[in-house]
Structures are given as C-alpha cells and as structure tokens.
C-alpha cells in the first residue's frame, strides 16, 4: 500500500564518483519503492561528465579556448588546440573503453601512439624501475607490471585529466572530477561566497548542468526532488540544480540531505538557503522523508516534521518531532534502477593498490550495519547519528539483499561502506555466503582488533574478501591510547599479518598532526610503518593530516587532548573543521612531506632496510623503536 501519491526524484549532483553511483539515492529509491512510492533516480554527475567529455563537448571547449588571447593561453590550452583533431577523433572511443565497451582499444592506447599526450603525462616520469633507471617502459614497474588493460586505463585517465585542465583554465577554474567548487562550501561559515557564485552569469558547465536538470525533470515529472549531497565538492552544483528547478518549476518541492548536511549544516540559520531548497533534513533520510511527504500532501503539519529545517516568516526553523527511525532491517534493498550502470568510467588515476579500488571498477555499495560498534575514536564524529546509532540486520537478510542486487545489476563486486564493519557480522555474513554458495568479491573497512584472528581472516577470504582497510593512524601506543582506538601496534601487526597470509590486500590509514604528537612520535611511527611493510603485514597505506571537527571528542573536549581550539568565525551556514593550537609546536607540514615520500617508496619495496631518518629533509631524532619490534610481535 502506498504511503504517498507523490512522484519522487532523487538526484546525485556533480561531483561524487565516476566509476560507480554514490549509494544514497539507491538506498532512498529502494526504500520508497518498498513503501509503494513512485520513486526515480538520476546521476547528474556522470551525465555532466559524459556530455562535456564528448566530441561535441570538446568542440565547444575549443571555442572557449579560442576566445582567450593567444598570449594568455596556458601550455595545456596550447597543446589541446594544436592536437585538437586527435582529441576529437579519440574522445568518444576512449570514454567507451573506460566504460568497458571496447576492451580491444587497450592495445592502441597502451602503445602510446593513439592518444595525444599533454602535461599530465609528465607524471609517468616518476615511475622509474630502480633496476633499469636509464630506459625501458616507465609503466612496466608500477606496483608490478601493469597488464595492458590497466596500463591503458591509466593512460586514458591522464588523457581525461589533461582535458579537465583545459576546461578548468578556459571555462571554470573550480572544475574538478571530485572536489568541484569545494572551497565554496567546506567549513564555510558564511553563505556569501556561494551566493555570489550562484548569482554570477552561468558558464558553459553551468549551462550544461541546467540542460541536464531540465531533461531529468521533463522525463520524470516529479512533485518532490531529493538532492543528496555527500561532500562539500557537490554543494555548488546541488544549488545550481535547485536554482534551475525553482526557475522553471516553482511548485516542485526540493529537499537537501546527505552527508554534507548531516555534518556541516546542523546549526543552519541562513534564510537564503531556502531560496533554493524548501527543506533540509538531517541524518538518516527515511523517517524525515516519510514525514515530509505527509506534510506536502497536507496530512501532517509543519510542527510534526522530523529532523527538518525550513523557512517560516523569513527565519530558519528546525523541527524535530520525536519519532523512531526506520529500523536498519526494514530500510529495504537499494536499487540501481534508473542509473546507467554500464556507462560509469573505470578510471585508474592512482596506482596505489588500495586507492585504485575507489576509482577502478563499478562496485555495488552496501552497508552491513548502521553506525559504528566501537564509536570511541577521539578524532571521529562519534556524536553524530551515522556513527552513534549502531544497528544490525541478520546475515540471512544481508545475503538476500546481496542476491537481489546481483540479480538487478549482473555484477558481483561489493564495497561494504561501513565506518568499521563489525567482526561478528562479517563472520556471520561469510558463513551465510558460503552456505548459500553465493560468489562475490568484496572489500571494506575494519578496526584492526584482536577478534580478527588468522582463522577469521581465512574465512573472510574464502567468502570473497579481496582487500581490507583499517586505521593504524599514528603508529604509537601512547597516541593510540589517547585516540581511544582500542588497539596497540603489536595487535595491528598480528591482525594485518593474518589477513596478508590469507591473500587479502591490507591498506593502513595513517595520520599525522594529532594533538601532542612530537617529532619523536612521528619518527617512531614511520619506523613502525617501515617494519610493517618489511614483514609483509601491509601492502598499501596513506598518510593524511589530522583535522579537528566540532563533532569529535577532540573538538568537544580539547582540554583532554592538551590543545586549545581556535574560535570559529561567526556565521550561519556551514560548520565542521575547527583549528586548534598545539603547544608541542611540531612542524607537521614538514613532517608530512617526508612521511608521504617514505610511504610511496615503501609500497614499491624501496628503502625497507634503511634508516627512516633519511626521508626527512631536516635533522630528526633517532627512532626509539627496537629494530625488530614487529618481527618479534609476530613470532614470539
């Protein structure tokens, strides 16, 4: 029985991912259809890229280049113009290859004489075989010899990045494949920069998005449009989409939701947001959406909305009638119906073996549980619903969902997108997959906790696990304790080694710049990381700089971590990242350069027997970590 007669359209705005749909609209559409609602979805991020990066799109791009005086054209614009005929002749075929529709083209692309090569191809020079530094193919030694398909995908990705550089310089300096106009929304206390951008004359990218939006509305004739914004890099385009709908169909109701709203707009007080959106909802969308549809149909007053911002009498009002959320077991199975799953681009921009999973191949994204079962890490937004409210479903139900998704998509690759997949649920899921003989390939994020024994790692591998990632963060027992990670370096070594022995790729998320982290901590952490690579515990990793958020324990109780917060500027729009003063005074920017340089080489097997101090450009203290600490942890 239908709970609503409304036609609902969910949109993914530019930019999210190009290799696979962001899952929010698939979840909402699946849920609404399970309740009998006429629900549809479209990915305008993919649609925008496919229209811009086409033969017709490149012709328009060239027109924009020609409007720029010759003396003002950059090297990439000059190269594009000179090689335009080759770009126009290859772009549609290259897009088709990246969509998996023309695999044989890989031989021509890999041969390096098919695609025009602009400035981005200079990055290939860093891939030099240490055993053959004077010659040979620079890509033959990039995390092992790349096969022809992989090599061609990497070259085709560089080719698209060259075109994107031209588009950025000739049309829209904010354009990115992922972080599009991010600075207009990321922890932006004032709406003014975004308002100015939206009031400016539209450029070619804006006009293209406007056309795509109108086409989508004409196709589906919705009465309610849901725009899901997971990241700051999708906010500007989301507002442009809403602007188009309001201009042409002022009676259509528009609701903004998603991860960005959930983290950065919790104290929203800017009335101008509601010139574009009628409503902004927080946290899981199912219950607020049911209440909102009843409100639009006149069955529920505005005072009975759930976790919803709206504008009344010129002021922003937040309404949150207490109603139980839809249980995780009842949210339904996500559906990709309406999304062109055969047109996503399998890019290969980063040769890091784990990061390539994010951009290479189309993965069915699925959540094993709602929230995080640990929810203690001091750097995480543990106060927010998507972390704090932990719920599970049965393994039988999860495999039912997996089988339904395979039947719909014809694809058996799954990315479990939990913050930290619970070991008990993974064990039950693996056993159910094996019992039913359901064959999938999957990867996801875990905590490196002792429950992940070598036996469990082997079971997960047998069920289809190909890779796992987890937070080692700062490899320091003192800092891990301060972070409330609930793990030690020894324990991480044993857990990761168990997965590696089971044939599962292991990626470590690493952090620097945590409160009170000293140079000694940083050097010791790098030594631990060196030993983990040297002993085959991890095969991939990435260092990122710690950022304090207002919703994390550090942001809520900075005195417990020995730091002082920098007062946030006044504003009524976004709020998330917050600066802090660490009396330790470590130059983390300088440390970060050395850490990433070392990590890049460790992943290639270089420098694993050297002194980690050699990676730093300045004098740093000697590591206090015993030289064979990890080895003893594994075999004692």
C-alpha positions as CSV (number, residue, x, y, z in Angstrom):
1,X,0.0,0.0,0.0
2,X,1.4,3.4,-1.0
3,X,2.1,5.9,1.8
4,X,2.2,8.7,-0.7
5,X,0.9,9.6,-4.1
6,X,3.8,11.9,-4.8
7,X,6.3,11.2,-7.6
8,X,9.8,11.5,-6.1
9,X,13.1,12.0,-8.0
10,X,16.4,11.6,-6.2
11,X,19.4,13.2,-7.8
12,X,23.2,12.8,-7.4
13,X,24.8,16.2,-8.1
14,X,28.3,16.8,-9.5
15,X,30.8,15.7,-8.3
16,X,30.9,12.4,-6.5
17,X,32.4,9.4,-8.2
18,X,32.6,8.5,-11.8
19,X,33.2,4.8,-11.5
20,X,30.2,3.8,-9.5
21,X,27.0,5.6,-8.3
22,X,27.1,7.2,-4.9
23,X,24.7,4.9,-2.9
24,X,22.4,7.4,-1.2
25,X,19.9,7.7,-3.9
26,X,19.9,3.9,-4.5
27,X,19.0,3.4,-0.8
28,X,16.3,6.1,-0.8
29,X,14.8,4.9,-4.1
30,X,14.8,1.2,-2.9
31,X,13.2,2.2,0.4
32,X,10.5,4.4,-1.2
33,X,9.6,1.7,-3.7
34,X,9.3,-0.8,-0.9
35,X,6.6,1.5,0.5
36,X,4.8,1.7,-2.8
37,X,6.0,5.2,-3.8
38,X,6.7,6.1,-7.4
39,X,10.4,6.8,-7.0
40,X,13.1,7.5,-9.6
41,X,16.8,8.5,-9.6
42,X,19.4,10.0,-11.9
43,X,23.1,10.7,-11.6
44,X,23.7,14.1,-13.0
45,X,27.4,14.0,-12.0
46,X,28.0,11.2,-14.5
47,X,25.7,12.8,-17.1
48,X,27.6,16.1,-16.9
49,X,31.0,14.5,-17.4
50,X,29.8,12.4,-20.3
51,X,28.3,15.4,-22.1
52,X,31.4,17.6,-21.5
53,X,33.9,14.9,-22.4
54,X,32.4,14.1,-25.8
55,X,33.3,15.0,-29.4
56,X,30.6,17.7,-29.3
57,X,31.8,18.9,-25.9
58,X,35.4,19.2,-27.0
59,X,34.3,21.3,-30.0
60,X,32.6,23.7,-27.5
61,X,35.7,23.7,-25.3
62,X,37.9,24.6,-28.2
63,X,35.6,27.6,-28.9
64,X,36.2,28.8,-25.4
65,X,40.0,28.3,-25.8
66,X,39.9,30.5,-29.0
67,X,38.2,33.3,-27.1
68,X,41.3,33.6,-24.9
69,X,44.0,35.8,-26.4
70,X,47.0,33.8,-27.6
71,X,49.4,35.4,-25.1
72,X,47.1,34.4,-22.2
73,X,46.8,30.7,-23.1
74,X,48.5,28.2,-20.8
75,X,50.7,25.3,-22.0
76,X,47.8,22.8,-21.7
77,X,45.5,25.1,-23.7
78,X,48.1,25.5,-26.4
79,X,48.7,21.7,-26.5
80,X,45.0,21.0,-26.7
81,X,44.5,23.4,-29.5
82,X,47.4,22.1,-31.5
83,X,46.3,18.5,-31.0
84,X,42.6,19.1,-31.2
85,X,41.9,16.9,-34.2
86,X,43.4,13.9,-32.3
87,X,41.4,14.7,-29.2
88,X,38.2,15.0,-31.2
89,X,39.0,11.7,-33.0
90,X,39.7,9.8,-29.8
91,X,37.5,11.1,-27.0
92,X,34.3,9.1,-27.7
93,X,36.2,5.8,-28.2
94,X,38.3,6.4,-25.1
95,X,35.2,7.1,-23.0
96,X,33.7,3.8,-24.4
97,X,36.9,2.0,-23.5
98,X,36.7,3.3,-19.9
99,X,33.1,2.2,-19.7
100,X,34.2,-1.3,-20.6
101,X,32.5,-1.3,-24.0
102,X,35.6,-1.6,-26.2
103,X,38.3,-3.6,-24.5
104,X,40.4,-4.1,-27.7
105,X,41.2,-0.4,-27.8
106,X,43.5,-1.0,-24.9
107,X,46.3,-2.2,-27.3
108,X,46.3,1.1,-29.2
109,X,46.1,3.2,-26.0
110,X,48.8,1.2,-24.3
111,X,51.1,1.6,-27.3
112,X,51.4,5.4,-26.5
113,X,50.8,6.5,-30.1
114,X,47.0,6.7,-30.1
115,X,46.1,9.4,-27.5
116,X,47.5,12.9,-27.6
117,X,49.7,13.4,-24.6
118,X,49.6,16.7,-22.7
119,X,51.3,17.9,-19.5
120,X,49.7,15.3,-17.2
121,X,51.7,12.6,-18.9
122,X,54.8,14.0,-17.4
123,X,53.8,12.2,-14.2
124,X,54.9,9.0,-15.8
125,X,58.5,10.0,-15.4
126,X,58.3,9.2,-11.7
127,X,57.8,5.5,-12.4
128,X,61.4,4.5,-13.0
129,X,62.5,1.0,-12.4
130,X,65.3,1.0,-9.9
131,X,66.9,-1.9,-11.7
132,X,66.7,-0.1,-15.0
133,X,66.8,3.7,-14.4
134,X,68.1,4.6,-17.9
135,X,65.5,3.0,-20.1
136,X,62.5,0.8,-20.5
137,X,58.8,1.4,-20.2
138,X,58.1,3.7,-17.2
139,X,54.8,2.0,-16.5
140,X,56.3,-1.5,-16.6
141,X,57.2,-1.1,-12.9
142,X,54.2,0.5,-11.3
143,X,53.1,-1.8,-8.4
144,X,54.1,-4.7,-10.5
145,X,53.9,-4.9,-14.3
146,X,50.6,-3.5,-15.2
147,X,48.6,-5.5,-17.7
148,X,47.6,-4.0,-21.0
149,X,44.1,-3.1,-19.7
150,X,45.4,-1.4,-16.6
151,X,48.1,0.4,-18.5
152,X,45.6,1.7,-21.0
153,X,43.2,2.8,-18.3
154,X,45.9,4.8,-16.5
155,X,46.9,6.5,-19.8
156,X,43.3,7.2,-20.6
157,X,42.8,8.7,-17.2
158,X,45.8,11.0,-17.7
159,X,44.2,12.0,-21.1
160,X,40.9,12.9,-19.4
161,X,42.8,14.9,-16.7
162,X,44.6,16.9,-19.5
163,X,41.2,17.8,-21.0
164,X,39.9,18.7,-17.5
165,X,42.9,21.0,-17.0
166,X,41.9,22.8,-20.2
167,X,38.3,23.1,-19.1
168,X,39.4,24.5,-15.8
169,X,41.6,27.1,-17.3
170,X,39.4,28.1,-20.2
171,X,35.9,27.8,-18.7
172,X,35.6,27.2,-14.9
173,X,38.6,27.4,-12.5
174,X,36.5,25.5,-9.9
175,X,36.0,22.3,-12.0
176,X,37.3,19.1,-10.6
177,X,36.3,15.5,-11.1
178,X,35.7,15.1,-7.3
179,X,36.1,18.3,-5.3
180,X,34.1,20.6,-7.6
181,X,34.0,24.2,-6.2
182,X,34.7,22.7,-2.8
183,X,36.0,25.9,-1.2
184,X,32.5,27.5,-1.5
185,X,31.1,25.0,1.0
186,X,33.9,23.3,3.0
187,X,33.5,24.5,6.7
188,X,32.3,27.8,5.2
189,X,30.7,29.9,8.0
190,X,29.2,32.4,5.5
191,X,26.8,31.7,2.7
192,X,28.0,34.8,0.9
193,X,30.7,33.2,-1.3
194,X,28.2,30.6,-2.5
195,X,25.5,33.2,-3.0
196,X,27.9,35.3,-5.2
197,X,28.8,32.3,-7.3
198,X,25.1,31.4,-7.8
199,X,24.3,35.0,-8.8
200,X,27.1,35.1,-11.3
201,X,26.4,34.6,-15.0
202,X,26.4,30.9,-15.7
203,X,29.3,29.5,-17.7
204,X,29.3,26.6,-20.1
205,X,29.5,23.9,-17.3
206,X,26.6,25.6,-15.5
207,X,24.5,25.8,-18.7
208,X,25.2,22.1,-19.4
209,X,24.0,21.1,-15.9
210,X,21.0,23.4,-16.4
211,X,20.1,21.5,-19.6
212,X,20.6,18.1,-17.9
213,X,18.4,19.1,-15.0
214,X,15.6,20.2,-17.2
215,X,15.8,17.0,-19.2
216,X,15.6,14.9,-16.0
217,X,12.6,16.9,-14.7
218,X,10.8,16.6,-18.1
219,X,11.4,12.8,-18.0
220,X,10.1,12.1,-14.6
221,X,7.6,14.9,-13.8
222,X,8.3,14.7,-10.0
223,X,6.5,16.7,-7.3
224,X,9.3,16.2,-4.9
225,X,13.0,16.3,-5.7
226,X,15.6,14.9,-3.3
227,X,19.2,16.2,-3.8
228,X,21.7,14.1,-1.9
229,X,25.0,15.9,-1.2
230,X,27.7,13.7,0.4
231,X,30.6,16.1,0.2
232,X,31.4,19.8,0.0
233,X,32.5,19.3,-3.6
234,X,28.9,18.6,-4.6
235,X,27.3,21.6,-2.9
236,X,27.7,24.2,-5.6
237,X,26.2,22.0,-8.3
238,X,23.4,21.0,-6.0
239,X,22.4,24.6,-5.6
240,X,22.6,25.2,-9.3
241,X,20.3,22.2,-9.9
242,X,17.8,23.6,-7.4
243,X,18.1,27.0,-9.0
244,X,17.1,25.6,-12.3
245,X,14.1,23.7,-10.9
246,X,12.9,26.8,-9.0
247,X,13.2,28.9,-12.1
248,X,11.2,26.6,-14.4
249,X,9.0,24.6,-11.9
250,X,8.5,26.7,-8.8
251,X,5.8,24.4,-7.5
252,X,8.1,21.4,-7.2
253,X,9.3,20.9,-3.6
254,X,13.1,20.4,-3.2
255,X,14.8,18.8,-0.2
256,X,18.5,18.8,0.5
257,X,20.1,16.0,2.5
258,X,23.1,13.7,2.7
259,X,26.5,13.6,4.5
260,X,27.4,17.2,4.0
261,X,24.1,18.5,5.6
262,X,24.5,15.9,8.4
263,X,27.9,17.1,9.4
264,X,28.2,20.8,8.3
265,X,24.6,22.2,8.4
266,X,23.5,21.1,11.9
267,X,23.3,24.7,13.1
268,X,21.9,26.1,9.8
269,X,20.4,29.6,10.2
270,X,20.9,31.2,6.8
271,X,17.5,32.0,5.2
272,X,18.9,32.4,1.7
273,X,19.4,28.6,1.5
274,X,15.7,28.4,1.3
275,X,15.6,30.4,-1.9
276,X,16.8,27.2,-3.5
277,X,15.6,24.4,-1.2
278,X,12.3,24.1,0.6
279,X,13.6,21.7,3.2
280,X,16.9,20.5,4.6
281,X,16.9,17.2,6.5
282,X,19.5,15.6,8.8
283,X,20.8,12.1,9.4
284,X,19.1,9.0,8.0
285,X,16.6,10.1,5.4
286,X,13.9,7.5,5.7
287,X,11.9,8.8,8.7
288,X,12.2,12.5,7.8
289,X,11.2,11.7,4.3
290,X,8.0,9.9,5.3
291,X,7.0,12.8,7.5
292,X,7.9,15.3,4.8
293,X,5.7,13.6,2.1
294,X,2.8,13.5,4.5
295,X,3.3,17.2,5.1
296,X,3.4,18.1,1.4
297,X,0.2,16.1,0.9
298,X,-1.5,18.1,3.7
299,X,-1.6,15.1,6.1
300,X,0.8,16.5,8.6
301,X,1.5,20.0,9.9
302,X,4.9,21.6,9.7
303,X,5.3,21.3,13.5
304,X,5.3,17.5,13.1
305,X,8.2,17.2,10.7
306,X,11.3,15.1,11.7
307,X,14.9,16.5,11.7
308,X,13.9,19.1,9.2
309,X,14.9,22.7,8.6
310,X,12.5,25.0,6.8
311,X,11.9,28.8,6.4
312,X,8.9,30.3,8.1
313,X,8.2,34.1,8.3
314,X,11.6,34.7,6.8
315,X,13.5,32.8,9.5
316,X,15.0,29.4,9.6
317,X,13.2,26.9,11.9
318,X,14.3,23.4,12.9
319,X,11.6,21.0,13.6
320,X,12.2,17.6,15.1
321,X,9.2,15.7,16.3
322,X,10.5,12.6,18.1
323,X,9.6,9.5,16.0
324,X,11.5,6.2,15.9
325,X,13.8,5.8,13.0
326,X,13.1,3.1,10.4
327,X,15.0,0.0,11.7
328,X,18.0,-0.9,9.6
329,X,16.4,-4.3,8.9
330,X,13.4,-2.5,7.3
331,X,15.1,0.1,5.0
332,X,14.8,-2.2,2.1
333,X,17.3,-3.2,-0.6
334,X,19.0,-0.5,-2.6
335,X,18.2,-0.4,-6.2
336,X,20.2,1.0,-9.1
337,X,17.3,1.0,-11.5
338,X,17.4,4.3,-13.4
339,X,21.2,4.7,-13.1
340,X,23.1,3.8,-16.2
341,X,25.4,1.2,-14.6
342,X,27.0,0.4,-17.9
343,X,28.2,3.9,-18.5
344,X,30.3,4.6,-15.5
345,X,34.0,5.1,-16.1
346,X,36.6,2.7,-14.7
347,X,39.4,5.2,-14.1
348,X,42.9,4.4,-12.9
349,X,44.3,7.7,-11.6
350,X,46.2,6.4,-8.6
351,X,48.5,3.4,-8.8
352,X,48.3,2.9,-5.0
353,X,46.9,-0.6,-5.0
354,X,44.1,0.2,-2.5
355,X,43.2,3.6,-3.7
356,X,42.6,2.3,-7.2
357,X,39.7,0.2,-5.9
358,X,37.9,3.5,-5.2
359,X,38.1,4.6,-8.9
360,X,38.6,1.4,-10.8
361,X,35.6,-0.8,-11.5
362,X,31.9,-0.5,-10.5
363,X,31.2,-1.7,-7.0
364,X,27.8,-2.3,-5.5
365,X,27.9,-0.3,-2.3
366,X,26.2,-1.9,0.7
367,X,26.1,-1.3,4.4
368,X,26.5,-4.3,6.8
369,X,25.3,-2.4,9.9
370,X,24.2,1.1,10.7
371,X,26.7,3.2,12.7
372,X,29.9,2.1,14.4
373,X,30.0,-0.6,17.1
374,X,33.1,1.0,18.6
375,X,32.2,4.7,18.4
376,X,35.0,5.8,20.7
377,X,37.8,7.2,18.4
378,X,38.6,10.7,19.5
379,X,39.1,12.1,16.0
380,X,35.8,10.7,14.7
381,X,32.3,12.4,14.6
382,X,31.1,10.0,17.2
383,X,28.3,12.4,18.4
384,X,26.5,12.2,15.1
385,X,23.8,9.7,14.3
386,X,25.6,7.9,11.4
387,X,28.2,6.9,13.9
388,X,26.5,6.8,17.3
389,X,23.4,4.7,16.4
390,X,24.5,1.2,15.9
391,X,22.0,-1.3,14.4
392,X,22.5,-4.6,12.6
393,X,20.5,-6.9,10.4
394,X,20.7,-10.7,10.2
395,X,23.2,-12.3,7.9
396,X,20.3,-14.0,6.1
397,X,18.8,-10.6,5.3
398,X,22.1,-9.2,4.1
399,X,22.7,-12.1,1.7
400,X,19.1,-11.7,0.5
401,X,20.0,-8.1,-0.4
402,X,23.2,-9.1,-2.0
403,X,21.4,-11.7,-4.2
404,X,18.8,-9.1,-5.2
405,X,21.5,-6.6,-6.1
406,X,23.4,-9.2,-8.2
407,X,20.2,-10.2,-10.0
408,X,19.5,-6.5,-10.8
409,X,23.0,-5.4,-11.8
410,X,24.6,-8.6,-13.0
411,X,27.7,-7.6,-11.1
412,X,29.2,-9.4,-8.1
413,X,31.7,-6.8,-6.7
414,X,30.7,-5.3,-3.4
415,X,32.2,-2.4,-1.4
416,X,30.9,-2.6,2.2
417,X,30.8,1.1,3.2
418,X,30.6,0.8,7.0
419,X,32.8,3.0,9.1
420,X,34.1,-0.1,10.7
421,X,32.5,-3.4,9.8
422,X,31.8,-5.5,13.0
423,X,33.7,-8.8,13.1
424,X,30.7,-10.8,14.4
425,X,28.6,-9.6,11.5
426,X,31.4,-10.3,8.9
427,X,31.8,-13.8,10.3
428,X,28.1,-14.5,10.1
429,X,27.9,-12.9,6.6
430,X,30.9,-15.0,5.4
431,X,29.4,-18.2,6.7
432,X,26.0,-17.4,5.1
433,X,27.6,-16.6,1.7
434,X,29.5,-19.9,1.8
435,X,26.4,-21.8,2.9
436,X,24.4,-20.5,0.1
437,X,27.3,-20.7,-2.4
438,X,26.9,-17.1,-3.3
439,X,30.1,-16.0,-5.1
440,X,31.1,-12.3,-4.7
441,X,34.2,-10.2,-4.4
442,X,34.2,-7.7,-1.6
443,X,36.2,-5.2,0.4
444,X,35.6,-2.8,3.3
445,X,36.9,-1.0,6.4
446,X,37.5,-2.6,9.8
447,X,39.2,-2.0,13.1
448,X,42.4,-3.9,13.5
449,X,41.1,-5.6,16.6
450,X,42.0,-9.0,18.1
451,X,38.7,-10.6,17.1
452,X,40.1,-10.7,13.6
453,X,42.1,-13.9,14.1
454,X,44.0,-15.6,11.3
455,X,41.2,-18.1,11.2
456,X,38.6,-15.4,10.7
457,X,40.8,-13.7,8.1
458,X,40.9,-17.0,6.2
459,X,37.2,-17.5,6.4
460,X,36.6,-13.9,5.1
461,X,39.0,-14.5,2.2
462,X,37.1,-17.7,1.3
463,X,33.8,-15.7,1.3
464,X,35.3,-13.3,-1.3
465,X,37.2,-10.7,0.7
466,X,39.9,-9.3,-1.6
467,X,41.0,-6.2,0.5
468,X,40.5,-4.6,3.8
469,X,41.5,-1.2,5.2
470,X,41.8,0.0,8.7
471,X,43.1,2.8,10.8
472,X,46.5,2.4,12.2
473,X,46.5,6.2,12.5
474,X,49.6,7.4,14.4
475,X,51.6,4.2,15.0
476,X,52.3,5.0,18.6
477,X,50.8,3.1,21.6
478,X,50.7,6.4,23.6
479,X,48.8,8.2,20.9
480,X,46.6,5.2,20.0
481,X,45.5,5.2,23.7
482,X,44.9,8.9,23.6
483,X,42.8,8.4,20.5
484,X,40.8,5.6,22.2
485,X,41.4,3.3,19.2
486,X,41.4,0.3,21.5
487,X,44.3,-1.3,19.6
488,X,48.1,-1.5,20.0
489,X,50.8,-1.6,17.4
490,X,51.6,-5.2,18.3
491,X,47.9,-6.2,17.8
492,X,47.7,-4.3,14.5
493,X,50.8,-6.2,13.3
494,X,49.3,-9.6,14.1
495,X,45.9,-8.8,12.6
496,X,47.2,-7.4,9.4
497,X,49.7,-10.2,9.0
498,X,46.8,-12.7,9.4
499,X,44.9,-11.0,6.5
500,X,48.0,-10.8,4.3
501,X,48.7,-14.5,4.9
502,X,45.2,-15.2,3.8
503,X,45.9,-13.4,0.5
504,X,43.9,-10.3,1.3
505,X,45.4,-6.9,0.4
506,X,45.8,-4.7,3.5
507,X,45.7,-0.9,3.5
508,X,46.5,1.2,6.5
509,X,45.0,4.6,7.1
510,X,47.8,6.7,8.7
511,X,47.6,10.0,10.4
512,X,50.0,12.8,11.5
513,X,49.5,16.0,13.3
514,X,47.4,14.6,16.1
515,X,47.3,16.7,19.3
516,X,50.6,16.4,21.3
517,X,52.4,14.4,18.5
518,X,56.1,15.2,18.7
519,X,58.9,14.8,16.1
520,X,59.9,11.7,18.1
521,X,56.4,10.3,17.8
522,X,56.4,10.9,14.1
523,X,59.8,9.2,13.5
524,X,58.8,6.3,15.7
525,X,55.5,5.9,13.8
526,X,57.4,5.8,10.5
527,X,59.7,3.2,11.8
528,X,56.7,1.0,12.8
529,X,55.3,1.5,9.3
530,X,58.6,0.5,7.7
531,X,58.6,-2.7,9.7
532,X,55.0,-3.5,8.9
533,X,55.8,-3.2,5.2
534,X,59.1,-5.1,5.6
535,X,57.3,-8.0,7.4
536,X,54.5,-8.2,4.8
537,X,51.8,-7.0,7.2
538,X,50.5,-4.2,5.0
539,X,50.8,-3.6,1.2
540,X,49.3,-0.2,0.9
541,X,48.8,2.9,3.0
542,X,48.1,6.6,3.0
543,X,49.1,9.4,5.4
544,X,46.6,12.2,6.0
545,X,46.8,15.3,8.2
546,X,44.6,15.2,11.3
547,X,41.7,17.7,11.1
548,X,39.7,18.5,14.2
549,X,35.9,18.7,13.8
550,X,33.4,20.2,16.0
551,X,31.5,16.9,16.4
552,X,34.6,14.8,17.5
553,X,35.7,14.3,21.1
554,X,38.8,16.5,20.4
555,X,36.5,19.3,19.2
556,X,34.1,18.8,22.1
557,X,36.7,18.4,24.9
558,X,40.0,19.9,23.7
559,X,41.5,20.2,27.1
560,X,41.6,16.4,27.5
561,X,43.9,16.4,24.5
562,X,46.2,19.2,25.6
563,X,45.1,21.7,22.9
564,X,43.1,24.9,22.6
565,X,40.5,25.5,19.9
566,X,40.7,28.5,17.6
567,X,37.4,30.3,17.9
568,X,35.2,29.7,14.9
569,X,34.2,32.8,12.9
570,X,30.6,33.9,13.3
571,X,28.4,32.5,10.6
572,X,25.0,30.9,10.0
573,X,25.9,28.4,7.3
574,X,28.4,25.5,7.5
575,X,30.4,24.4,10.5
576,X,32.7,21.4,10.7
577,X,36.5,21.8,10.8
578,X,37.9,23.8,13.6
579,X,41.5,25.0,14.1
580,X,43.5,24.3,17.3
581,X,46.7,25.3,19.0
582,X,49.0,22.5,20.0
583,X,51.7,23.7,22.4
584,X,54.0,20.9,21.2
585,X,54.9,23.1,18.2
586,X,55.8,20.3,15.8
587,X,56.1,21.4,12.1
588,X,53.7,18.8,10.8
589,X,53.7,20.1,7.3
590,X,57.4,19.4,7.0
591,X,56.9,16.0,8.6
592,X,54.1,15.2,6.2
593,X,56.2,15.6,3.1
594,X,58.8,13.1,4.5
595,X,56.1,10.6,5.6
596,X,54.4,10.5,2.2
597,X,57.7,10.3,0.3
598,X,58.7,7.3,2.5
599,X,55.3,5.6,2.2
600,X,55.4,5.9,-1.6
601,X,58.8,4.1,-1.7
602,X,57.8,1.5,0.9
603,X,54.9,0.5,-1.3
604,X,57.4,-0.1,-4.1
605,X,59.7,-2.1,-1.8
606,X,62.3,0.6,-1.7
607,X,64.1,1.7,1.5
608,X,62.7,-1.0,3.7
609,X,66.1,-1.8,5.1
610,X,67.2,1.8,5.6
611,X,67.2,4.3,8.4
612,X,63.9,6.2,8.3
613,X,65.6,9.5,9.3
614,X,66.9,9.5,5.7
615,X,63.5,10.5,4.4
616,X,63.4,13.8,6.3
617,X,65.0,17.0,4.9
618,X,65.8,18.2,8.4
619,X,67.6,16.6,11.4
620,X,65.2,14.5,13.4
621,X,65.7,12.2,16.4
622,X,66.7,8.6,16.1
623,X,63.8,6.1,16.4
624,X,63.3,4.6,19.8
625,X,61.6,1.6,18.4
626,X,63.6,-1.6,18.5
627,X,64.7,-2.6,15.0
628,X,62.9,-5.9,15.0
629,X,59.8,-4.9,17.1
630,X,57.2,-6.1,14.6
631,X,59.0,-9.3,13.8
632,X,59.1,-10.2,17.5
633,X,55.4,-9.3,17.8
634,X,54.6,-11.7,15.1
635,X,56.6,-14.7,16.1
636,X,57.1,-14.5,19.9
